[in-house]
Amino acid sequence: MTAAPTPPVLPASTHVGAVHLNVRDLPGLTQFYAELLGLNVLWPDPTQAVLAAQGTPLLHLHAAPDLPRAPVSRPGLYHTAFLLPTRADLGRWLAHAAQLGHRIGSGDHLVSEAFYLSDPEGNGTEVYADRPRDTWTWRDGQVQMGTNAVDAAGVLQAAGIDPATLDGAAPFSAPAGTTVGHIHLKVGSAAQAARWYRDTLGLDVVADLGSAAFLSWGGYHHHIGLNEWHSAGQPAPTTPAAGLRALTVQTPDLNALRAHLHGRPDVQTAPDALTLTDPWGNRVTVTQG
């Protein structure tokens, strides 16, 4: 029996970069994300728009008006999670979203406080802030996460906003340091997907829930989430649909990963990037810098 390859060790600062979506209504989705997240629109044209936080691109929207909307059972995007630098930033955003009239879900995950909604085309969106790392609990290499009620009033008060009246709220602009903290994917098998991401991209499995798995580099609570809640048993799609087009990963050093993937026919190589596709058709480009 051939031994499984040793996963590559990527630098601890490796993280998720910009997310690419195929969208049916490019002007509408561009306006939605710019307004919701306070992002700036860079390089808009009839085929795509890039949305950025203080000059850092976070979201690429690609016009695909002829593609069908993806059914919920299709493997692909579960949500894109935008990480704000502080709890006060999250409070300012929450007041802003409430004033826009959005219906918002929430979850206190012990390591973070998060709010959820979907864009007009059904793409999941999370906006969250982390708790300090020294407050996270680890047991046997697994980070302890949960889903409890968020203290929304406390989040607003951290921003100096009255929870009852929203007095103190102001127009929101994504602050410097806003990132795509993680991306959560729908797959046919969480266990198989976790093995693929571990063995291919060197992520550590930091929480295994059976029907879902969470993986990261460098001891983060998760950069990649994987679940089979709606997509169990589904293969890679054979026809295109609106939704996730690609995700990017940024790392300061590609050498270990390039050596690990050398000779694999499914890898597209470039001087500063490697691109491959997971077993459910999710395209991943790892870039250096």
N, C-alpha and C positions, 0 to 999 in steps of 0.2 A: 504494500500500500504506500502510495506517495504521500509524504507529509505535507500538510497545508503550509503555504508560504508564511513566513513571519511577517506580520503587519509592519509597514514602515513607521518610523517614528518621526512625526512632523513637529516643527517648532511649536511650543506651547501657545504662541500668539496667533497661530492659524485660526481663521474665523470665516464666517459666511460673509460674502460680499453682496453685490447687487443681484436682484432677482429680475428675471425677464418673464413677462406675461404676454400671451397672444390675447388681444381684446377685440371684441366686435364693434365697440363704439369708442374709438380712440379719443375724440374730443371730450366725450362724456366722462370716461374713466380718468383722463388727464385732469379734468376739473375736479372730479371727486377726490383724488388723492392729494392734489395740491391744496384743496380747501380743508380736507379732513386732517392732514398731517402737517400743514404749513410748510410744504415743500416748494422749492423753486423749480420751474420748468426750464430745462436746458435743451437747446437744439431741437425745438419742435419742427416737424415737417409733416406732410400728409401720411407718412408711413410709420413714424415712431415718435415717441417723446421720452425724454430722460428726466426723471424727477430727483432732486438732490436736496440734502440738508446742508446748508452753508457750504455749498460747493462739492460735497461728497455724494456721488450718484448712489442712489439706493434702489431705484426702480426704473426698469426699461419697459415701456409699453409699446407693443408692436401691433400695428393695424392688421386685423384679420377679420374683416366684416363678413366674409363668406363662410367662416367656420361655425359649426354648430356649438351650442353651449354644452359643456361636458355634463353627463349625468353624475349624480352623487356617488355612484358605485365605481366610477372610472378612477383607476390609479392616477395620481398626480398631486396637485397642491391641496393640502388641508388648510394651512394658513401660513402667511408671511408675518413674522413677528418683528415689530419695530421697537427697538430698545432705546428708551430715553435715559439721559444721564442720571437724573435724581428723582426722588419721590415728589419733590416740589414741581418738577417739570411735568410729571404724570398728572398731578393735580391741576395744573394749568391746562393741560390737554383735555382732561376729563370735563372741566367746566366748558371748554370750547365745544367739545363734541355734544354735550348736553344742550348747549344753546343752538346748535345746528339741528337738534331734534332727532338725533340718531337713537335707535334702540340698541342698547349695549348690554352684553353679558359680561360676567366677571369671574375671576378665580384667584384666591390667595393660595399660591403654590408653595408656601413656606420659604422658598428661595427667592420669590418674586411676587409682585402684585400685578395682575393683568386684566385687561379689558378686551372684549371681543365684539366684532361685528363682521358683516360681509359687504363687499362692494356690490354695485348694481348688477354685476354679472355672476355673482355667487362665489367669488374668490374670498376665502377667509382671510381676515386681517386681525392681528393682535397688536396691541400697544401696551407696553409694560415697563416696569422699572425693577431692577434687582434690589434685593436686600444685600447688605454687606456680606462679603464672602465668609468673614469670620463668624457669621451667625448660621451658616449652612451646617447641617448635620450629615455626616457620612458614616456608614456602617458597612464594613467589609467591601470597600470600594464602590458602594452604591450611595448616591445622594438621596436624601429623604425628601420627597415631594408629596404634595397632597392637593386637594381642591376644596378649599374652604371659602366661606363668605369673605369678600373684601370689605375692609373698613373704608368705604368710599368717603364718608365724612372726614375721616382722618387724612385720607389722601388729599382732599380739597383743602383742609386746614393746613396741611404742610406747605401749600402754595399761598396761604394767607387769604383763602376764599371762604366766604360764609356758605356752609352747605345748604342752609335753608333758602337763601335768596340768590346765591351765586354772586353776591357783591364782591368786588375785587377781581372778577374775571376780566380778561382782556383778549384781543385777537391773538391767536397762537401762531408762532413761527417755530419750526423745528430747530432746537438749539444745536450749536456745535457739539459734536460727540454723539449725535443720534446715529444709530447704526441699524442694520438688519441683525438683530441679536441671534435669531435662529430661524430655521424654516422647518415646517412640519409637513410630512408627505404621507399620502395614502398609498399603500402597497398591498400586494396580494398575500404576503406572509411577513409579519413583523420579525419573526426569528430569522428567516432567510435574508431579509433585507439588512438586519443588524449585522449578520455575518459578512455580507457583501461590503457594507460600508466600513466595517472594522478591518477586514482583510485587504480591501482595495485602497482605502484612504487613511488608514491608521487611526481611526476614531476609537475611543474607549467606550464600551457600553457602561453607562453610569446609572441606568435604571432600567430594569427589565420587568414589565408588567404582564408578560404573556402576549396579550393582544396589541401591545404597544411597547416600543423600546426607545430609549433616549441615549444619545451618544454625543461625545464632545472631545475636543482637544484641550490639553492643558488644565484639566480639573474644573472646567466650566460645568454648570448644571445641565445644559445641552445646547449644542449647535444644530443638531439634526434630530427631529422627532419622526418616528415612523409608527403608523398604526394601520390596522386592518379592520377597523370598526365598521366601515361601509363597503370595503373592497376585498374582503377575505376571499381567497381563491381566484381572484381575477388575474389574467395574464397581462402582459404589456399590450396597450391599445394598438390596433393595426391601422386605424385611420386618425387623422388629426382632429383636434377640437380646440376651442378656446380654453384658456387657462395657462398653466405653467408651460413656458417655452424652454427655460433653462435656469439653473442657479449657478452662482459663482462662489468659489472659495478663494480666499487670499492667504498666502503664506510668504514669509520672508525668504524661504529657501526651498526650491523645488528639487534639489539634487537627490535627496533620499527617495522621494516619490518617483522621480524619473527613473532611477535605477531599479526601483521595485517593479515598475510597470514596463520596463524595457522588453521589447519583443512581443507585447500583447497586440494582436491585430485589431482589437476594438478601441485602441487609444489613438487619438489624433494628437500629434505633437507639433509644437511651435517653440521658438526660442524662449518665450517667457510664459508658456501655458501648456497644459495638458487637458484634453477633453475626452470624456467617455460617457457612457449611458448605463444606468443601473438596470436590473432585470425587468423593471416596469416602465421603461422608456423615459425616465427622468434624466435629462442631460445635465452633466456637471462639468464645469470648466474650472480648473485650478490654475490660478495666476500667481506669478511671483511679483512681490512689491506691495 
